Amino acid sequence: MKAIKVMATIDDQGQLTLDHPLLAEKSSRVEVIVLIPEEEAMEGGSQREVLTDFRQSWHEAMTGQTIPIAQVWEGLEDG
């Protein structure tokens, strides 16, 4: 079994809407596990803020706006 992690929204009827289409074989059955964060787990920001940050990070990663991990470590070691 292959796992794919995606974000989705639950609408008023309890239906899931994925943020992006799955790149998998079409017309196949899948097993879905839904993880809903508890409010206290969101202390660092609201769910909307976290989702906005994730989307921005994902966009940067997909458009090549990244820095080498060695450069990240250098910044941490100096601080």
C-alpha positions as CSV (number, residue, x, y, z in Angstrom):
1,M,0.0,0.0,0.0
2,K,1.3,3.5,-0.9
3,A,0.7,6.5,1.3
4,I,0.0,10.0,0.0
5,K,-0.4,13.0,2.3
6,V,-2.7,15.7,1.1
7,M,-4.6,18.6,2.8
8,A,-8.4,18.8,2.4
9,T,-11.4,20.7,3.7
10,I,-14.5,19.3,5.2
11,D,-17.6,21.0,3.9
12,D,-21.0,21.6,5.6
13,Q,-22.2,18.2,4.4
14,G,-19.1,16.4,5.8
15,Q,-17.6,15.8,2.4
16,L,-13.9,16.1,1.8
17,T,-12.5,18.4,-0.9
18,L,-8.8,17.9,-1.6
19,D,-6.7,21.1,-2.0
20,H,-5.0,19.5,-5.1
21,P,-5.8,16.6,-7.4
22,L,-4.2,13.3,-6.6
23,L,-1.5,12.1,-9.0
24,A,-2.5,8.5,-8.8
25,E,-4.3,5.8,-10.8
26,K,-7.8,7.1,-11.6
27,S,-11.0,5.2,-10.7
28,S,-9.4,3.2,-7.9
29,R,-10.6,2.7,-4.4
30,V,-8.6,4.2,-1.6
31,E,-8.4,4.0,2.2
32,V,-8.8,7.4,3.9
33,I,-7.5,8.3,7.3
34,V,-8.5,11.8,8.5
35,L,-6.4,13.5,11.1
36,I,-8.2,16.5,12.7
37,P,-5.9,18.6,14.9
38,E,-7.2,19.4,18.4
39,E,-7.5,23.1,19.3
40,E,-4.7,22.9,21.9
41,A,-2.4,21.5,19.2
42,M,-2.9,24.7,17.3
43,E,-1.4,27.0,19.9
44,G,1.3,28.4,17.5
45,G,-1.5,29.9,15.3
46,S,-4.9,29.3,14.0
47,Q,-5.6,26.6,11.5
48,R,-6.0,29.2,8.8
49,E,-2.6,30.7,9.6
50,V,-1.0,27.3,9.6
51,L,-2.6,26.4,6.3
52,T,-1.5,29.7,4.7
53,D,2.1,29.2,5.9
54,F,2.0,25.6,4.5
55,R,0.7,26.8,1.1
56,Q,3.4,29.5,0.9
57,S,6.1,27.0,1.8
58,W,4.8,24.5,-0.7
59,H,4.7,27.1,-3.4
60,E,8.3,28.2,-2.7
61,A,9.5,24.5,-2.7
62,M,7.7,23.8,-6.0
63,T,9.1,26.9,-7.7
64,G,12.7,26.3,-6.6
65,Q,12.8,29.1,-4.0
66,T,14.9,27.1,-1.6
67,I,18.3,27.2,0.0
68,P,20.7,24.4,0.5
69,I,20.4,22.6,3.9
70,A,24.1,23.2,4.6
71,Q,23.4,26.9,4.5
72,V,20.6,26.5,7.0
73,W,22.8,24.6,9.4
74,E,25.5,27.2,9.1
75,G,23.0,29.9,10.2
76,L,22.0,27.7,13.2
77,E,25.6,27.0,14.2
78,D,26.5,30.7,14.2
79,G,23.6,31.7,16.4
